[in-house]
Amino acid sequence: MTKILVVDDVEDNIVLLTFDLEDDGFDVEPARSGQECLDLVAAEKPDMILLDIRMPGLSGLETLEILKSDETTRMIPVIMVSATSGDQSIIRALDLGAHDFVSKPIEYPVLAARMRSALRLIQAKRDLEKANKELERLATRDPLTGTNNRRSFFKLAEAELTKTIRHGRDIALLMLDADHFKKINDSYGHAAGDEALLTITEVCKNACRESDILARLGGEEFAICCPDTNLEGAYALAERIRQQCENTVIKHNSVSFGITLSIGVTTFVNGQDNSITEVLQRADNLLYQAKEMGRNRSIAC
């Protein structure tokens, strides 16, 4: 049910407006001053505010200005109620961000139409924000594992590298690759391969800190950027992940199988490395050394 906050210092005005609004199916919350309005907005989170311009104490304009300056209440539509359409305060209210205004005595059908217009506009804005967030998620996330994709990884890791250089801290990178992954797909099907990738993702998430950046770079290849981490700490993380994967049985339909990882581990070297790409390439070379030495191992340098 749509919640409407009615703000007026005259009780009769609140009663009459509440009757019409409730008859129209709205949930009405009354406030009798600007300060009470602000307190109720924080507690009740109304969908819309009907705000009288002229009130003793904190005026309607002052109340509106506070509402529109607060990030948490800025999007709530406010319809101002004025004693006359010629009130210069109406111009100020619209400039401050009020959606619309109605004049007293209120003609409820007119008010109802303006309320519907405001609610449609706010819903459209919310839908747009939701769609934009979903587009951003799709642009930065791997669709299977939900981790960062390649593009997002490099953006976030480069930002961490900038902070690392500025503050003279450590930063480490891990490159992980599933061993004999093609055999899993060939033997059990691609759905089983997807299950293996999800298992690797879960193991990595459980082992990583919140500040670590995990990404699927493509295929069965993952990367982890670890801010404030030296080579010893990064190698310990790699071994935790590798051993946990080795000890995990993956079940898919009627078959069970295992997965192992080869991991390359390195750190940023100030004065030698110029970008995350260079550090990642070194980690990738170490990963292939691990493959050549028999797989299911971590190599750090």
Rosetta blueprint (number, residue, H / E / L):
1 M L
2 T L
3 K E
4 I E
5 L E
6 V E
7 V E
8 D L
9 D L
10 V L
11 E H
12 D H
13 N H
14 I H
15 V H
16 L H
17 L H
18 T H
19 F H
20 D H
21 L H
22 E H
23 D H
24 D L
25 G L
26 F L
27 D E
28 V E
29 E E
30 P E
31 A E
32 R L
33 S L
34 G H
35 Q H
36 E H
37 C H
38 L H
39 D H
40 L H
41 V H
42 A H
43 A H
44 E H
45 K L
46 P L
47 D L
48 M E
49 I E
50 L E
51 L E
52 D E
53 I L
54 R L
55 M L
56 P L
57 G L
58 L L
59 S L
60 G H
61 L H
62 E H
63 T H
64 L H
65 E H
66 I H
67 L H
68 K H
69 S H
70 D L
71 E L
72 T L
73 T L
74 R L
75 M L
76 I L
77 P L
78 V E
79 I E
80 M E
81 V E
82 S E
83 A L
84 T L
85 S L
86 G L
87 D L
88 Q H
89 S H
90 I H
91 I H
92 R H
93 A H
94 L H
95 D H
96 L H
97 G L
98 A L
99 H L
100 D E
101 F E
102 V E
103 S E
104 K L
105 P L
106 I L
107 E L
108 Y H
109 P H
110 V H
111 L H
112 A H
113 A H
114 R H
115 M H
116 R H
117 S H
118 A H
119 L H
120 R H
121 L H
122 I H
123 Q H
124 A H
125 K H
126 R H
127 D H
128 L H
129 E H
130 K H
131 A H
132 N H
133 K H
134 E H
135 L H
136 E H
137 R H
138 L H
139 A H
140 T H
141 R E
142 D L
143 P L
144 L L
145 T L
146 G L
147 T L
148 N E
149 N L
150 R H
151 R H
152 S H
153 F H
154 F H
155 K H
156 L H
157 A H
158 E H
159 A H
160 E H
161 L H
162 T H
163 K H
164 T H
165 I H
166 R H
167 H H
168 G L
169 R L
170 D L
171 I E
172 A E
173 L E
174 L E
175 M E
176 L E
177 D E
178 A E
179 D L
180 H L
181 F H
182 K H
183 K H
184 I H
185 N H
186 D H
187 S H
188 Y H
189 G L
190 H H
191 A H
192 A H
193 G H
194 D H
195 E H
196 A H
197 L H
198 L H
199 T H
200 I H
201 T H
202 E H
203 V H
204 C H
205 K H
206 N H
207 A H
208 C L
209 R L
210 E L
211 S L
212 D L
213 I E
214 L E
215 A E
216 R E
217 L E
218 G E
219 G L
220 E L
221 E E
222 F E
223 A E
224 I E
225 C E
226 C E
227 P E
228 D L
229 T L
230 N L
231 L H
232 E H
233 G H
234 A H
235 Y H
236 A H
237 L H
238 A H
239 E H
240 R H
241 I H
242 R H
243 Q H
244 Q H
245 C H
246 E H
247 N L
248 T L
249 V L
250 I E
251 K E
252 H E
253 N L
254 S L
255 V E
256 S E
257 F E
258 G L
259 I L
260 T L
261 L E
262 S E
263 I E
264 G E
265 V E
266 T E
267 T E
268 F L
269 V L
270 N E
271 G L
272 Q L
273 D E
274 N L
275 S L
276 I H
277 T H
278 E H
279 V H
280 L H
281 Q H
282 R H
283 A H
284 D H
285 N H
286 L H
287 L H
288 Y H
289 Q H
290 A H
291 K H
292 E H
293 M L
294 G L
295 R L
296 N L
297 R L
298 S E
299 I E
300 A E
301 C L
